[in-house]
Amino acid sequence: MKPERPAYDALVQVKTPKSFANALDRAANSRMMSRSDFVRATLADRLRADGIEVERGVA
């Protein structure tokens, strides 16, 4: 049984150079993740490192 995914109810968009988006894709693929999952996990890690609480299960 797959665990339930959290409901994503907010959209965050950023503009980047194509090379940056390609780098995100390579990093995500190397971890067998989607680009969105990789970005969420990376941002959650950074927020935690900065002392900001992030809900468990978010990433």
N, C-alpha and C positions, 0 to 999 in steps of 0.2 A: 504494500500500500504506500502510495506517495504522500509525503507530508503536504498539508495545505499551504499554498503560497499566500503571503499577506496581500491584502487588497492595496493596489497602487492607485491612489486617488489624486495625485498631484503630478503635474508635468513640469520638468525642468529642462530647458533647452540651452545649449551653448553653441557658439560658432567657433570652429577650429579650422586650421589649415587641413587640407585633405591628408597630408602626411601624418598629422596627429591622429585623425580618425583611423587611418590605416594601422598605426602603431597600436591603438586601442584594440582593433580587431585581432592583430597578431597576439597581443597579450591575452585577450579573452580566449582565443582559440587554443592557446598553449595550456590553458586551464580548463578547457572543455566547457566554457561558459559563453553565454551571449554577451554582446557588447554591453547591453543594459545591466545585466547581472554583475559584470566585471566593474562597471562604473559605480553601481550601488555599493558593492563590497568594498571597493577602494575608498570611496567617500566615507563610508561607515568607519573603516579602520582609521582614517585621518581624523574624523570627528572624535573618536575615542581617544586617540593619541593627544588631541588637544584638550582632553578632559570634558568633552561634551557627551552626555548620556545619549545612547542610541538604543531604541527598543531591541530586545533580543528577537531574532527571527527576521529582522529587517535585512541583515546581510551578515 
